[in-house]
């Protein structure tokens, strides 16, 4: 059942976004969708997703040093350098730049595994790498925001005041609860069954969240329309750069073809729904950051459809 859901998740997300846009233009959903509903759904979504991340087995993946070296080098050194160049193409708008940084600096830990499997990569290594990616990005995100924004914009205090509560409440707390759940599952069949059930939750929940967010953000999308167009160039450029970097890292670290594909899919997919709560917690002046994250997730979905054909057949074919 879970495999069936994950195979068709892309279409579910696209339909949710299209319906959200249509209903949002026809109604005034911001008045009928309470904020606490979105926060509750996001909290459950993140907890369910984290329970599917093998947080109690970090040491297993660390044994493959070449794979981890390529993965961490690409996600946390090379791609941030690429992002530093891409951000120059954006208009002089702080909220747009913040949204782009939030979403592109955070490697994916959920559908990255699915796309790796469908793209003929090494899904076992992808699953094992997710806790390392999750912990590394949560630790490095404040540093990256300071490096990119701290000296240029006076946003540190404002970001900290609004991001910290959302970060703790919607990421750290679900992460700790997920770890405790996995730890208990080692000695309890009932908890193991509960974790399996939670594995069915992320895709339907994310579909509902995307629908609500898109529906309630239509007015923001309309008002920032002219500013969004550069993103239609920046995000596809990022996906192309990620693919080329993945191929280069596969050569540098002498990885097997399947492992190289895993690295490539990791570089191309971003943790859009994990950073979404952070963007939603910002004041109205930063609302455009939410639009940036929604747009990026849509571009990425279409990009992954191309990756699934291009990566195993042309970019990193079997030799």
N, C-alpha and C positions, 0 to 999 in steps of 0.2 A: 504493500500500500504506500509506504513512504517513498519507494523508488518511483512509483507512478506519479505521485504528487510532485516530486522534485523534477522529474522529466518535463512536466508541463508548467513549471512555475513561471517561466518567462512569459508565456501567453497570459497567465493569470494576472501578472503584474501589469502588462500592457493594457489589458481590458479594464483593470481597476483604474488606471490613470486616465484612460479615454473617458470612461463613465464619470469619473470625478470631475474632469474638465467640463464635460457636457452639463452635468447637473449643477456644477458651481456657477456656470454662466447663466443658467435659467433661474436660479434661486439665490437666496442669501443665507447660505449654510452656516456662516460664522455665528449667526445668532441662535442656532438650534443645536450646535454641536459643542457641548461643554468642554473646557480645557482638560478637566480631570479625566474625561473619558480617553483622550489621546494619551495622557501620561500613564494611565492604568494599562492600556493596551501595549504601550512601549515597554513598560516595566515587565509585564508578563512575557512579551516577545523576547526581550533580552535575556531574561532568566531561562526561558525555554531553549534559546540558542546556545547559551553558555553551558547548559547541561549536556549538549551534544558535542562539546569540546572536551577532549580528554585531559582535563586539568591536572589529574593525579598521576599522569604518565609523562611528565616533561622530560625526564632523563632519557627516554627511549629515542626520541628524535635527535637529541644532542650528540648521539654516537656517530651519526653521519655528518662529519665535519664539512665535507665538500658541499653537500647539499645545503646545510645550514649557512655556510659561508656565502654561497651564491644567493640564497634567499634573503639573508639579512643585508648583504652588501647592496643588492638591487633595490630592496624596499626602503632602506633607511640611509643610504648614501647616494646611490646613482640617481634614483627617481626624484628625491628632493632637489638635487641639482638641476634636473630637467624641469621640475616645477618652478624653480627660481627663474628660469628663462621664460617659461610659458606665462608667468604672472605679469610679465612686461607687456603682453599683448592685451591685457584687460584695460577697460576704462579706469580713470582715476576715481574709483568708488571703493571705499573701505569695506563695505558689507560684501560686495562681490568677491573681493580678494580674500576676505575671511572665509566665506563659504567655500571657495576653491581650495584654500589651504586645508580646511577641516576635512574635506572629503577626499582630496587626492593624497594627503599625507598618511592616511589610515588604510593599510592593506586589509582586504576582506578576510573574514574567518568563517563564512557560511556558504554562500553559493559558489565560492572559489573551489570548494571540494567537488561540488556537482559538476561544474564546468570542466574541471580537471579530468574527472571520470569520463564525461562525454567526449572530451577532446583527446582521449587516449593518452593521458598522462598517468603519473603514479599516484593514484588516489590514497593509497596507504600512507605515503609520505605526506600528502596534503593534509590528511586528518591529524597525523602526529605533529605537524608544524603549527596547527592553528593556535594552541595555547601559547607557544613562543611568540607568534606574531601578535596575539592579543595583548600579552603582558608588555611586550616591547613598545607597541604603539601607544598604549595608555601612559607608559612612563616617559616616552619621548615627545608626545604631542605638546605639552607646555613649553618644552625647550624649543621646538620648531616654531611655535607661534611667537615666542620671544625673539628668535633669530630673524624671522621674516617680518614681524610687525613692531617689535619693541622699540627699535630706534627710529622708525619712520612715522608711526602713529601713536598717539597717546591713548592706547586702548587697554593697556595691561590691567589697570585697576578695574575698569568697567567689565572686561572679560572675566577677570577673576571673581568678581562679585556675583555674576550671573551664571558662569559656567561651573563653578565649584559645587554649588548645591545640586545641580543637575548631574554632574559627574559622579558625585558620591551616591545620590539617591537612585539614579537610573543605571549606573554602570558598576560602581564598586559594590553596592549592596547585592544586586543580582549575581555578580561574580562570586562573592563570598558564599551566598546561598547555594549556587550551583556547585561550588567546590565541596561544600558540606554534604550536599545531596549525593554527589558522586562517591564521596568517601564512605557514606553510609551504605551505598548500593553494593559495595564490595562484600558486605556481610548480610545483605537482605534481598531476597528475591522480589519482595513487594516493591521495594524502592527501584530495583532494576527494571521491573515492569513499568513503573511510573516514568522512568527516564525514557523508555521506549515510546510510551504514549506521548511524552513531551516532544519527541522527535517528529511527530505528525503536526505539531502546532505552528512552528515558525512560518511556513509558507502561507497557510490561510491567514494568520495574524498579520503578516507583512502585507498581504494583499489588502486587507481591511485598512491597515494604517496608510498605505499609499493612496487608497481611495479617499479616505477622510482628509489627508493632508493636501492632496491635489484639489479636492473640492473646496476646502476652506482657504486655499492660497490662490485661487483664480484671480482675485482682484490684485493681489501682489504681483502675479505673473504679468497681468495686463499693464500695470503701472511701470514695471521694470522692463517691459518688452524690448525697447531699443538697446538696453544695456546687455540683454541676454545673448544677442546675436553673436558677439565675439566668442561666447562659450561654445557655439556650434563649430568653431574652428579649433579652439583650445582643447576640448575634450577628445575629439577624434585624433588630434595630433598627439595627445598623451598616449592614447591606445596604440598608435603606430610606434611611438618611441619605446613603449613598454615591451612590445613584441621584439623589436630590434635589440634592445638591451638584454632581454631574456635569451635570445640566440647567442649574443656575445658572451654572456656569463656562462652559458652552457659550454662554450669553447674554452674560456679561461679556466674554469674549474673542472674541466674534463668530465662532465656528467654524462650518464647514459641519456639516450634520446627521450625516453619517457620522463626522466627526472627533469630534463631541460624544459619540457612542455609544462611540467608542474610549476617551475619557477616563472615561466612566461605567463601562465594564467594567474599566478599570484600577483605579479606586477601589474597586470591589466585590470584586475578586479579591486574595487575599493569598498570600504566599510560604511557605505552611505547611511544605512539605517541606524548604526551605532552612534554616528555623529549627529544624526537628526535631532535627538533630544537636546543636545548641546546648543544647536542652532535655534531650536524652538524656545529655549530658555532665555534667549537674548531679548532686549527691549526692542520696541518698534523700529528704532533707527537702524537696526541690524537685520530686519525681516527679510531683506533680499538674499541673505545667506541661505535661508530655507529653500528659496526658489532655485538657487544654484545647485544645491544638493539633489533636489528632485530632478532637475534637468540632467545632471551628471548620471543619475541612476538610469534614466531613460536612454541616454547615449550609450552607456555601458551595456545595457541589455541588447541593443542592436549590434554593438561592437562584438559582444560575445558570440552572437549568432554567426558573425563573420569569422571570428577566431576559431570556432568549432570546425569550420571547413578549411581555413587557411593554415593554421598551425600544424596539424598532423600531416597535411598533404603537401604543403609547399615550404613553409618556414622551417619546420623540424621534421622532415619525413624520415621514415625508417631507412636505414642504409644497409 
